């Protein structure tokens, strides 16, 4: 069996990290995989096997969604794969499609979305998504969560038997509590020994709800001993201005994009994530694997990951609600520490080897037909 795996293989995006881990997991299962990608990529160290790079002469993020699907289909026309697996809508009518979002739902979480959906790249993305999900040529659709599966069935009337739910995974050896590393990193960040650190991670600050976390800071009990670390690429200026207006700027560390996010998980105590939409956020899995209690909105993925009062709390995109849940953990050290242990136990149910194993089962089922 020869599998063509189309994905952005890089550590800068959730889809890219997924691709790297899935590729590594399939290789450990001795699957003959040929990675296929556009532009920048990071294949496993020492990779000396075949791969296919599809040339794309534009770096514009607005032209990419318009060009990718047609270009990849044309370029791979002569390739003889037993299975072509596309992660995201990078190909029109692959054998297997893994959805890392249902764009029809995600776009509605944006401001003035009814106007944005008229932009050329949004029109293209929605049309390609519809074509793939309505197509009889796509044999299996892999969703990352039960919620995403519901969205596919409701929006595109896809029959349930065509969908397989395989959640994201997490590297438990990389993301884990580390007391020694924690002390070192907190000293480097000039965080006091007794300060409690909140962490927020995400590239789309608006959709992931950073403003609500910042607005919650003035409402916290013992707020002078609480810090917020913001990790992710984005325009931080309006959020710095907001923190300044609320007189909490000195309590917020804007780390930007970081090459090693594990350090920030290790340095933190609670993960706060009031996002408006996810398929199944990798950040939430990385957080619980690092032993962080998680406060997140009840969206795809978190509704399966969070057990209320066991490893975290559900929150609304509302500063008062966020502050109330944070104050419970600020005031109760024992509860916070127990939730930390429970979070790590929760993460142990998710692994990239399990993702690869279940994906291979999908491949084998199709080959038999």
C-alpha positions in Angstrom: 0.0 0.0 0.0 1.4 3.4 -1.1 -0.2 6.4 0.6 0.2 10.0 -0.6 -0.2 12.2 2.4 -0.9 15.8 1.5 -0.4 18.3 4.3 1.6 21.4 5.4 4.4 19.7 7.3 5.6 22.4 9.7 5.6 23.3 13.4 4.0 26.8 12.9 0.4 25.6 12.6 -1.8 23.0 14.2 -2.4 21.3 10.8 1.3 21.3 10.2 2.2 19.7 13.5 -0.6 17.2 13.0 1.0 16.3 9.6 4.4 15.7 11.1 3.1 13.5 13.9 0.8 11.5 11.7 3.7 10.9 9.2 6.0 9.8 12.0 3.3 7.5 13.5 2.6 5.9 10.1 6.3 5.3 9.5 6.5 3.5 12.9 3.7 1.2 11.6 5.8 0.5 8.4 3.3 2.2 6.1 4.8 3.3 2.8 4.0 7.1 2.9 5.0 9.7 0.4 4.6 13.2 2.0 3.2 15.9 -0.4 3.4 19.6 0.4 3.6 23.2 -0.8 6.3 25.6 0.1 8.0 25.5 3.6 8.2 22.1 5.2 9.8 20.3 8.1 10.1 16.5 7.5 11.4 14.2 10.2 15.1 14.6 10.9 17.2 12.4 8.6 14.3 11.9 6.1 15.9 10.4 2.9 12.8 8.9 1.3 10.6 10.1 -1.5 8.5 13.2 -1.2 6.6 15.5 -3.6 6.8 19.3 -3.4 4.1 21.0 -5.4 5.5 24.3 -6.8 3.6 27.4 -5.9 4.9 30.7 -7.0 2.9 32.9 -4.7 3.4 33.4 -1.0 0.1 35.2 -0.6 -2.1 33.7 2.0 -5.1 35.0 0.1 -4.2 33.3 -3.2 -3.2 30.0 -1.6 -6.8 28.8 -0.8 -7.8 29.6 -4.4 -4.9 27.9 -6.1 -4.0 24.9 -3.8 -6.8 22.5 -4.6 -6.7 22.8 -8.4 -2.9 23.0 -8.6 -2.4 19.9 -6.5 -4.9 17.9 -8.5 -3.3 18.8 -11.7 0.2 18.2 -10.4 -0.6 14.8 -8.9 -2.7 13.5 -11.8 -0.1 11.0 -13.0 0.9 9.8 -9.5 -0.1 6.2 -8.7 -1.2 6.1 -5.0 -3.3 3.4 -3.5 -4.7 6.1 -1.2 -4.5 9.9 -1.4 -5.1 11.4 2.0 -5.5 15.2 2.2 -5.3 17.0 5.5 -7.5 20.1 4.9 -8.9 21.2 1.6 -5.7 21.1 -0.3 -7.0 18.7 -3.0 -10.3 18.3 -4.8 -11.9 14.9 -4.1 -9.1 12.9 -2.4 -9.8 9.4 -1.2 -9.6 10.5 2.4 -10.2 14.0 3.7 -9.2 15.0 7.3 -11.1 18.1 8.3 -9.2 20.5 10.6 -12.2 22.9 10.6 -15.6 23.1 9.0 -15.1 26.5 7.4 -18.8 27.1 7.0 -19.1 27.1 10.8 -15.8 28.7 11.6 -16.3 31.8 9.4 -19.4 32.7 11.3 -17.3 33.3 14.4 -15.6 36.3 12.7 -16.7 39.9 12.8 -18.9 41.0 9.9 -18.7 37.4 8.6 -21.6 37.9 6.3 -19.4 40.4 4.4 -16.2 38.4 4.7 -17.7 35.4 3.1 -18.0 37.4 -0.1 -14.2 37.7 -0.4 -12.7 35.7 -3.3 -10.6 33.4 -1.1 -13.5 32.8 1.3 -15.8 32.0 -1.6 -13.2 29.5 -3.0 -12.6 27.8 0.4 -16.4 27.4 1.0 -16.9 26.1 -2.6 -14.0 23.6 -2.3 -15.3 22.4 1.1 -18.7 21.9 -0.3 -17.5 20.0 -3.3 -15.3 17.7 -1.2 -18.0 17.0 1.4 -20.7 16.4 -1.2 -18.5 14.4 -3.5 -19.0 10.6 -3.9 -15.3 10.4 -4.8 -14.2 11.1 -1.2 -14.5 7.7 0.4 -14.0 8.6 4.0 -14.0 11.9 6.0 -12.0 12.0 9.2 -13.2 14.5 11.8 -11.2 15.5 14.9 -14.2 15.6 17.3 -17.8 14.5 17.7 -18.8 18.2 17.4 -17.1 18.6 14.0 -18.8 15.4 12.9 -22.2 16.9 13.8 -21.3 20.1 11.8 -20.5 18.0 8.7 -23.7 16.0 8.9 -25.9 19.1 9.6 -24.3 21.4 7.0 -23.6 19.0 4.2 -26.0 16.1 4.8 -23.0 13.6 4.8 -24.2 10.1 5.9 -22.8 9.1 9.3 -21.2 5.9 8.0 -18.9 7.9 5.8 -17.4 9.7 8.8 -14.7 8.5 11.2 -13.8 10.5 14.4 -10.1 10.3 15.3 -9.2 13.0 17.9 -5.9 14.8 17.8 -2.9 13.4 19.8 -0.2 14.8 22.0 3.5 13.8 22.6 3.4 12.9 26.2 7.2 12.8 26.4 7.5 16.4 25.1 4.6 18.0 26.9 4.8 17.1 30.6 5.3 18.7 34.0 9.0 19.5 34.8 9.7 21.1 38.2 13.4 21.8 37.4 12.6 23.4 34.1 9.7 25.3 35.6 12.0 27.0 38.2 14.5 27.9 35.5 12.0 29.3 33.0 10.1 31.3 35.6 13.4 32.9 36.8 14.2 33.8 33.2 10.8 35.4 32.8 11.2 37.2 36.1 8.1 35.5 37.5 8.0 35.3 41.3 8.0 31.9 43.1 4.5 32.5 44.5 3.0 34.1 41.5 0.2 32.2 39.7 0.6 32.1 36.0 -2.2 31.9 33.5 -1.5 30.9 29.9 -3.2 31.7 26.6 -2.1 30.4 23.3 -3.3 31.0 19.8 -2.5 32.9 16.6 -6.0 34.3 16.1 -6.4 36.5 19.2 -9.9 37.6 18.3 -11.5 34.2 17.6 -9.7 32.6 20.6 -10.9 35.3 23.0 -7.8 37.0 24.4 -9.7 40.2 25.2 -12.0 38.3 27.6 -9.0 36.9 29.5 -7.5 40.4 29.8 -10.8 41.9 30.9 -11.0 39.2 33.6 -7.7 40.1 35.2 -8.9 43.2 37.3 -11.6 41.0 38.8 -9.3 38.3 40.2 -8.7 37.9 43.9 -5.0 38.3 44.9 -4.6 39.9 41.4 -1.2 41.3 42.3 0.2 37.8 42.3 -1.3 36.7 39.0 0.4 36.9 35.6 -0.8 36.1 32.1 1.4 34.8 29.4 0.2 35.3 25.8 1.8 33.0 23.3 1.1 33.3 19.6 1.6 35.3 16.4 -0.8 38.2 16.0 -1.4 41.9 16.3 -0.9 42.5 20.0 -1.3 46.3 19.9 -5.0 46.5 20.6 -4.6 44.0 23.5 -1.7 45.9 24.9 -3.9 49.0 24.8 -6.7 47.2 26.5 -4.4 45.9 29.2 -3.0 49.4 29.6 -6.5 50.9 29.9 -7.4 48.3 32.6 -4.1 49.0 34.4 -2.9 45.4 34.1 -0.3 45.7 31.4 2.5 45.0 33.9 0.7 41.6 34.6 0.7 40.5 30.9 3.7 38.9 29.1 3.2 39.1 25.3 5.7 36.3 24.2 4.8 36.4 20.5 5.6 33.3 18.4 8.0 31.0 20.2 10.0 28.2 18.8 9.6 26.0 21.9 6.1 26.5 23.5 6.7 23.7 26.0 8.7 26.1 28.2 5.6 28.3 28.6 3.3 25.4 29.5 5.9 24.3 32.1 6.1 27.8 33.6 2.3 28.2 33.9 -0.4 27.0 36.3 -3.7 27.3 34.5 -4.6 27.3 30.8 -7.4 29.8 29.7 -8.9 29.4 26.3 -12.3 31.2 25.6 -12.2 30.4 21.9 -15.2 30.8 19.6 -14.5 27.9 17.3 -12.2 24.8 17.1 -12.2 21.4 15.4 -10.1 20.1 18.3 -7.4 22.4 19.5 -3.9 21.0 19.8 -3.1 23.6 22.4 -5.7 22.2 24.8 -4.1 18.8 24.6 -0.7 20.2 25.1 -1.9 22.1 28.1 -3.4 19.1 29.9 -0.4 16.9 29.0 1.7 19.6 30.7 -0.5 19.3 33.8 -2.5 22.5 33.5 -6.1 22.7 34.6 -8.0 24.0 31.6 -10.7 26.7 31.5 -12.2 26.7 28.0 -15.4 27.4 26.1 -17.6 24.4 25.3 -16.6 24.0 21.7 -15.6 21.0 19.5 -12.9 19.0 21.3 -13.1 20.6 24.7 -16.6 19.2 25.2 -15.0 15.8 25.1 -11.7 16.8 26.8 -12.9 18.7 29.9 -14.6 17.0 32.8 -16.2 19.7 34.8 -14.5 20.0 38.2 -12.1 17.2 37.5 -9.5 18.6 35.1 -11.0 22.1 34.5 -14.1 24.2 34.0 -16.2 25.3 31.1 -16.3 29.1 30.7 -18.2 31.6 28.6 -16.7 34.4 26.5 -17.5 36.6 29.4 -14.8 38.2 31.7 -17.0 37.9 34.8 -17.5 34.2 34.3 -13.8 33.6 33.5 -12.9 35.5 36.7 -15.3 33.5 38.8 -13.8 30.2 37.6 -10.3 31.4 38.0 -11.0 32.7 41.5 -12.0 29.2 42.5 -8.6 27.8 41.6 -6.7 30.9 42.9 -8.3 30.4 46.4 -8.0 26.6 46.5 -4.4 25.4 46.0 -5.4 21.7 46.8 -8.1 21.7 44.1 -5.8 23.3 41.6 -3.1 20.7 42.2 -5.5 17.8 42.1 -6.9 19.2 38.8 -3.3 19.4 37.5 -2.8 15.7 38.2 -6.1 14.8 36.7 -5.3 16.9 33.6 -2.2 14.8 33.0 -4.2 11.6 33.4 -6.7 12.8 30.8 -3.9 13.5 28.3 -2.6 9.9 28.6 -5.7 8.8 26.7 -4.5 10.7 23.6 -1.4 9.7 21.7 -0.1 10.2 18.2 0.5 6.4 17.9 -3.2 5.9 18.5 -4.0 8.5 15.8 -1.7 6.7 13.3 -3.1 3.3 14.2 -6.7 4.3 13.7 -5.8 6.2 10.5 -4.2 3.0 9.2 -7.3 1.1 10.0 -9.2 3.6 7.7 -6.7 2.9 4.9 -6.9 -0.8 5.3 -10.7 -0.7 5.2 -10.7 1.2 1.9 -8.1 -1.1 0.4 -10.3 -4.1 1.1 -13.3 -2.6 -0.7 
